[in-house]
Structures are given as structure tokens and as C-alpha cells.
Amino acid sequence: MQKTAIPEGVETKSGGAARAPVPMLDLRRQYEPLRGELLEALGQVLETQQFILGEHVAAFERAAAEQLGVKHALGCSSGTDALWLALAGTGIGAGASVVTTPFSFFASVSAILRAGATPVLADIDPGTFNLSPAAVKAVLDGERGSGVKAILPVHLYGLCSDATAFSKLGRERGLTVIEDAAQAWGAEWNGVKAGALGDAAAFSFYPTKNLSAAGDAGMVTTNRDDVAERVKMLRNQGMRRRYHHDELGWNARMDGFQGAVLNVKVKYVDAWNETRRELAARYGRLFARAGLAENGPYPANGLVPPYEAPGTKHVWHQYVIRVARRDALREFLTARGIGSEIYYPVPLHLQEALKGLGYSEGDFPEAERAAREVLALPIFPELREDEQNAVAEAIAEFLS
């Protein structure tokens, strides 16, 4: 494959000794235009003294439900707690197994264990990095499938999993479908937003997310009244009435400051997501014009760029390429002050803490290969074109 420099007519300020660093993320750029609104919102929390739940959280919950097109949106203390609440709220607990992916953040599996259930893993699709419906079906038909009560697909990097296939499996097998939508606020499958595609969904508002809090926060969404009522009880120490504990719940409430911050930012997240989509498209053009882009799913001499699967609306929480010499490329970028990250370097079935699941190396070859080849490049709404050019130029230099 012939590789060329970044094409003429594309300005770049990345060359020479004066090359400026390119951050993986710079939250200060998002904060500055919102400074006044955010400080006013935080001041209102101090004035009203509604530090736990309260009207600031409730206002955000209403705005979130409307934006996502769901009946219920319930704020909680973190994305990890949201996953546990979604599982427990739909009745998943001891004696149940849940099928999910080995290629995700640790909480996708740890929340299942915390609910008292057993994680059962299935491999990923190498093109989307998401849970493979075919692999899930094979698990359901195998020896680990007999106790499965739920499927937990992860909308990884901001791209929805195959909701059509998982909904069909859920109906046919009598399974609950719970979305791990931690990275997918605003993503869509056939015009339906993530968070409205299953029986329940979990979101994270960790500060790096597309819609981010000023600390830890999360949310459960559902169209089922019974699930919403149970989640409300479980997030508040198992209480429906104050000091009357119906069952063992948890302190998983969202605080008023996070609700206030999120209620400001939720007004802007759709526009931010559209900017991310524009940046992702521009990366694609830069790599194609430079002769770096290869058709996937596996890289050879260049890189395999990510893509927007048919029927989806990708919100590009991360822009993740596949490249054969991933670690060497990352070192090269770091030496030039260009941020990057690996999501995720060790599949869940090979994590020390999860040895008890009974899996070993070679069980999920697609997840294992992805873990060796994926590299996330800078993408956030305030990323400048000259910074994007610098990223593409450096990668072209490395691969030349």
C-alpha cells in the first residue's frame, strides 16, 4: 500500500521543533464557555441545600428522559452503580447468568458479580468491537447457556450494539436485555436512542464521557414502571418510605451538585456529539487521502479506521483505530506530545480478579486480538483542525 504525506491544501502546524502537544482530552475548553452557567447552577444547590437527589437531580432526570425518549430516567452515584441497579432492578440476581462481552471496562462484569449473578462471556465482532449476536447464540446453545437470564451488550466507544438481534434473542429465549450505554449518550439504532433499546440501560457521566459530570454520576433508564420503582428503592438503601427498608439496597443516590452540572450540559450534548461526528469523518478523510486506511477488520501495513455500522448513529466517545504495531505507534505519538489511550489492553477474561470465571487465553480470540491492536486517538468537541492534522501527520510518518 502506497502511503503519502497529508495532502496539499490541508494546513498543519505540527511540524518542526515548535510542534504543540495534542491532548487526549482537555475539559477546560468545554468548561470556559459554560463557566457562568455552571457556577450559577452550583450556587443554586448551595442556596437550596438540596445536596442529595432533590429538584436539581429531578430536573436533569426529566430533561434526560425527554432527550432519550424513555419513560423513566433515574440518576445515581456512578455508571458502575447504574449497571448494578439495572441488573437488580430487572430481577437479575443469585442463580442467574448474564451474557456479556470480554472487551469492555471492568464494571460490565463486576456489576454482574455484585448483583449475585454469574457472568458468561461471548466474543466480539471484529469490525464493531461490540458483542457478537452469533457468539451469544452459540453460548446460549452451549453448556454455559442453561442458566442465562439476561444479555448485557455494551455500546462500546459510542456505537450501538445490534439491538435488533439482541431484542430478537430476548423475545425468543425469554431473556432480559440490559444495555451498558456508559459510552453512548445520544447514540442511535434505527432511529431509537441508546437507553431505550432494552428492558433497562445504564449510563455513566464520568468526566471523560460525552455528557460528563464534575465527578462520579450515573443513570438508569427504562420504559418499565416496575423496574423504575424498584431502582428508586434500591438506590436509596432499599427504602420506599423513610427508615422502612424493604430489602437490602445501597447508597447509590446522585448528589445535587452533579445533577445541577448535568442539567446545564444536557442542553449542549447533542451539538457536541454532532461535532464529534464531524471530527470522526475528518479523521477518515485524512487517513484515506494519505493512503493509510485499510479495509478491515484486521490491519496489515496501515491502519483500520473505525466506521459507523449500518442503521446506527455513532457518537464517537472514542475514535479507535486498529494498527499492527500498536505499542510502538503509541510510544511514537507520546514522544511527539500527542495523546492516545488503549481501551482496553487486557480482556476481562484474562484479568487477575476474574480468574474464577474459568476462562483462559485463546477462549475469545477476537477480543484478545483487538486488545493488542486498538488505539484511541484524540477526539473531543473542542479539538482543533491543526491538532487533528498533527495526529494524522505523525501517524503517516510512523507508518511510512
Secondary structure, DSSP 8 states (H G I E B T S, - for coil): -----S-TT------STT---B-S--HHHHHHHHHHHHHHHHHHHHHHT--BSHHHHHHHHHHHHHHHT-SEEEEES-HHHHHHHHHHHTT--TT-EEEE-SSS-THHHHHHHHTT-EEEE--B-TTT-SB-HHHHHHHHTSTT-TTEEEEE-B-GGG----HHHHHHHHHHHT-EEEEE-TT-TT-EETTEETTSSSSEEEEE--TTSSS--SS--EEEEES-HHHHHHHHHHTBTTEEETTEESS---B-B-BHHHHHHHHHHTTTHHHHHHHHHHHHHHHHHHHHHTT-B--SSS-SSSEE-----TTEE---S-EEEEETTHHHHHHHHHHTTB--B-S-SS-GGG-GGGGGG---TTSSHHHHHHHHHEEEE---TT--HHHHHHHHHHHHHHH-
